[in-house]
Amino acid sequence: MKTELDTILEALSTCASVLQAALEDEGAPSFRRDDLSHHPWDGGLPGPRGWYARKAIVGLCQRITTLVQDPFERSQIDSAGFALTASLHTVTQCVPPTVAEIVLASGKNGTSLKELAERTELNETKLHYFMEKEGGFMAPTRSTRALLPESYVGDIAGLMNAGIAAASMLKETAKLPSDSRHQWLKENPEELAPFSRAMDTMEKMLDPGLVVDLPIEDFGPNITLVDIGGGVGGLTMQFLKRYPGWKAVLQDQKVVIPQAEAFWRKEAPEIVDAGRVTFLGHSFFEPFPLPPAPEDCPYVFMLKDVIHDWPDDLTTRILKVSREEQHELALKYIRTSCRLRCQDPSS
């Protein structure tokens, strides 16, 4: 009689075969834990077969863990999950050179924990996010590269770390009035830059296929994309690089605009110089002025990962404002995150 584990293992074997075939078809190397070079699929966009096979393998492995692990052991690990986020934040924020830089420079032979601790000023008993070649010697893996300063993992870990600190006070603060995180960022501009970098990085990780797969036939070759609450505008930049007939209006809080302008000047100066992007510092809760859309370049309003952050009354206000700003020649694209509750934890 076939068991649930048998079914999962069969699916895992099938997905592994599909993944391997996709790698071969695209001329990409197989995954190896000790390969320190950048893999073309990391941060890139493989074909649909490779994309879905990779996601399925990760999900199936998690199902195996859920199925076979002692539930009490699993709950212990889940309860201590915050420790990994805090650890990532620590190793990415230590004095330069960072832990990842030192370990990567050591190559496959690795470096001693003692030397690593001395150079980073971290306790050696807390430095085990790498591969232990032998007692007391750590070597880099594929994962180590994600901890380098330019990877922005530190920004994401710091973002989550702040949530841990807030969660620890939830019982005491749940009934107190509070402003939104966005208001707090506005009042603490030193936190805005890492927050925006983290958002841009997460956007690239979560939606790498959106620019390729979004059906835009109805838009036409020339549009003006109004990115409402777009942050520094990483996604909009991808669209404008792909579609030379597109222009954009990037809207966010006034405090965000200088950072957005610097980001575009660095990453896409040719678009800025061509006048294809303008920046609008304004609250999306209030009507914002837009000139009439040219007939040959209509507005397309985009709200991406915006309305999920707000309660229903404020979400309604955002949608009403964006509706009021639409002109006769306008379309709207809305994509947002939804929090789903599954009755069956394994589903």
Secondary structure as UniProt FT lines:
FT   HELIX           4..25
FT   TURN            26..27
FT   TURN            33..34
FT   TURN            40..43
FT   HELIX           48..68
FT   HELIX           71..79
FT   TURN            80..81
FT   HELIX           82..93
FT   HELIX           99..106
FT   HELIX           107..109
FT   STRAND          111..112
FT   HELIX           113..120
FT   HELIX           124..126
FT   STRAND          131..134
FT   TURN            135..136
FT   STRAND          137..139
FT   HELIX           142..147
FT   HELIX           149..151
FT   HELIX           153..168
FT   HELIX           170..173
FT   TURN            174..175
FT   HELIX           181..187
FT   HELIX           189..191
FT   HELIX           192..206
FT   TURN            208..209
FT   HELIX           210..213
FT   TURN            217..219
FT   STRAND          224..228
FT   TURN            231..232
FT   HELIX           234..242
FT   TURN            244..245
FT   STRAND          247..252
FT   TURN            254..256
FT   HELIX           257..267
FT   HELIX           269..273
FT   TURN            274..275
FT   STRAND          277..281
FT   TURN            284..285
FT   TURN            295..296
FT   STRAND          299..304
FT   HELIX           307..309
FT   HELIX           312..325
FT   STRAND          330..335
FT   TURN            345..346
//
